[in-house]
Amino acid sequence: MSTSRNNEILRTTIDENGIFRLTLDHQRNHNALSEEMMLKIQAALDESVSNTKIRVIIISADGPTFSAGHDLKELTQGRENPDKGKNYFTSVMNKCSKLMQTIVNNPKPVIAEVNGTATAAGCQLVASCDLAYASKAATFATPGVNIGLFCSTPMVAVSRNISNKHSMEMLLTGDLISATKAEKIGLINKAVDGSLLKQQTLEAAQKISKKSAITLKIGKKAFYKQIDMTLSDAYDYASNVMVENMLKLDAEEGIGAFIEKRKPNWQDK
């Protein structure tokens, strides 16, 4: 039995497996990351941290556009301020940066389910998630250069997923790339037929939901923390994490279950 909440432009549901789905649904606005949309996503993610029923998060969208990125009409209105919009632009970019970091820092795994076009900050949203699956019809771009606004903040997430050459090609040309190419260069995990997308995402989420929550929390935090360390520092840090992980009840239970050839009974401790 699943529970749901309708926030008009953002719908949320939690199913019996603890899979928390956020669905962007402001199709008239191409699911743009307006201030309102970002605040609603931020609130939902913040709430998920302490909700022990939630084990995995999926971010999806209705309509042909996953997200077109920032609301350019909203940003343009900010130019009417006495400072020509500087404080407003700063506030919007800070909200966006906080949201993307919230995804990375959330102790629950976050999966992007992309059944449409993801551009600019919308592409950044996909790149910020731990995993991403897309319809073969989906497309991706960082097209800010086409309108005189380099995609500098999307660059942060994108460049942490794919190589420098592929990142710069997307950023310098602004061209749309196919889901097939996005999979090939590592922006997404897999591109599937649109009719199979929800099944693909759900299967991955269900598999992950059956793991120990404390183990996933420890591992996700460690992954992102070590990624920018030197090799020796990363091993020192990861070794300490492994020791602390070994002392958890779920590690004792999991290893015991493996040795005894039985299914583990996770306590999430």
N, C-alpha and C positions, 0 to 999 in steps of 0.2 A: 504494500500500500504506500503510495507516495503522497507527500504533502506539497502544496504549491502556494506561491504568493505572487500576486500581480502588482507590479509597480509601474504599470502603464507602458513605459518604454523599456523596462527590464523585467522579465519574468523569471522567477526562481522556483525550482522544485527539488525535493529530496526524496529519493526512492528508498526501498527497503534494504538496499545494499549500502546505504550511506553515500550515494553518488549525488552530489549537489550540482545541479545544472543551472547556469545563468544564460538566459537567452535574450540577446539584444533584439528589440522589436520596435524600432523607430524607423520604419522603412521609408516614410516620406522624406526623412533626413538622411537616408542612406546609412542608417545606424552610426552616424558620426559620433565621435567622442566629444560631444558638447560638455559644458560644465555639469549639466544635470546628469547626463549619462555617466560621466566619470565618477561623480559623487555617489550615484546609486551602485555602481560596480564596486567602488571603494568600500561602501558600507556593508555590502553583501560579503565581500572578502574578509573584512575586519570581523564580522560576526562569525564567520566560518572557523576562525582560529580556535575559539573557545567552545564551539559546538562539537561535543564528542560523538554525536551521531554522524557527522560528516567525515568521510574518509578520503574521498577523491572529488575534485572539482572539474567540471566541464564548462568551458565558455563557448557558446554557439551563437548563431544569429538567424533570424528569419529574413527571407527575401533574397534577392539576387546579389546583394552587397553585404559581406560580412561586416566591414566597417570602412568608411571612406576617410577615416582619420579625423583630424580636428575640424570643427565646424567653422569654415572660413567666413561665413556671413557673421557669425558671432564675433570672430576675431576682428573683422573689418569694422564692426560697430564700436569696438574698443578704441579705434583711432580718433573718435570724436571727443575723447577725454582731453583735458588740458595738456597732459604730457604726451599726447599723440598715441597713447595706449601702452606706454612702456610698463607701468605698474600692472596693468591688466594682463598684458602678454606674459609678464613674469609670473603672475599668479596662476594662469592657465598652464604654463609649462611646468611649474612646480607641482601642480595637482597631477599632471600626466606622469611626471617622473616618479612621484610618490606611488601612484597606482601601479606602474610597471615594476617597481621595486617590491611592492606589496605582494605581487604574484610570485616573484623569486623568493621572497622571505617567508611566504606562507608555509607552514609545516606540512600542509596537505599537498599532494601532487596536483598540478593544474594542467589540464589538457585542452588544447584549442581544437574545435571542430569547425572546419572552414568549408562552407558550402556556397561560396560566392567570392566576390572580389575583395581583397584586403590591401588597402593602399595607405601609404604614409604612416600615421600613428596606428592605423588598423593593422598594417603589416608589423609594426612594432609590438602590438598586442599579441599577435601570433608568435613572434620570435621570443617574447618574454615568457611564454608558457613552457613548462617542462617537456611536454610532448605536443605534437600537432599532427592531425590527420586532416586530409582535404579531399573534396570531390575533384575528379579529374577536370571538371569544368571550372574550378576555381583559378583565380589569377592573383598575382602579387606584384606590388611595385612600391618604390619610394620615389614618387614623381615630383617632389617639391621643386627640384631644379627647373622644371617646366614653367613654374609660376614665380620664379625668382626667390624661392624660399627653400634653401637646401635642407634636406631631411636630417638635420643634425641629431635630434633626440632619437628618432627611429634608428639612426646609424649605430647608436650604442648597443641596442638589442640585436640588430641584424648582424653586426660585425662580431658579436660573441657567439654567433651560430654558424657562420659560413666564412670562407677564406677571404683574405684581403682583396684579391682580384675579383671575386664574385660580388663582394660587397660594393666595391668601387664601381663595377659595371652597373649595378642597380642604381646606385646613388648618382652617378655622373650622367647616365642616359635617361633615367626616369621611366624606362620602358617596362611594360607589363611582362611578366614571365609566367609560363604555364605551371600548373601544379606538378606536371611531370619533371620540369626543370627544377622546381623548388625542392622536390624530393631528391633529385640527383645531386644538388649542391648542399643539401643538408638543412634547408630552411624548415622543411617539414619531415615527419617520419615516413609518411606513406600517402600516396594518392590512389584513391579507389573510385569506382563508379559511384555516382551520386546516390543511387538506390541502396548502396551498401555502407554509406558513410556513418550513419548513426549506429549501425550494427558493429562496425569496426571500432568506433570510439567507445561504445558501451562494453565491448568485449575486453578492451584494454583496461578500462576503468574498473570493471568487475574483477579482473585478475589482480589488479593492484589493491583493490579494496579488501581482499582476503589476506593481505600481508599485515604484519604487526605495525600498528600506527606509530609506536615509539621508534621502531627501527627505521621506518620511512622518514620520520622527522629528523632523526640523527643523520641519516644518509644524505638527505636533500641539503641540509644545512652544510654538511661537510663538503659536498660536491662543489657548491658555489663558492665556498670559502677557499678551497685549495686551488681552484682553477687558475688563479693569477699569481700563485706563489712560485718561488723557485722550486726546482725538483727536490732538493734536500729539505727545504722548509715544508713542502707538501707532505713528504714522507714522515717527517717528525710530527706534524700536526695530525695526519691520518692515523699514525700509530697510536697516538694518545686517544683519538676518537674510538679506535677499535677496542682499546682497553676498557674505556668507559662503556662501550656498547656490550662487551662481553659480560660486564657486571650487571646488566639489566636482566630482569626476570624472563623476558621474552627470548633473550639469547640462550639462557639456560634451558628454557622449555623447548625452543626450536632445535637446538643441538641434541637434546635428549630424545625428542620425537624422531629426529632423523636416524639416530643410532638404533632406536627401538622400532623403527619402521612403522610409525603411526602418524596420524594427523596432529599437528600442534594445536594447542588450546591457548590462543593469545590472550594476554591480560592487558596489553598495551602499556606495560610498565617495564 
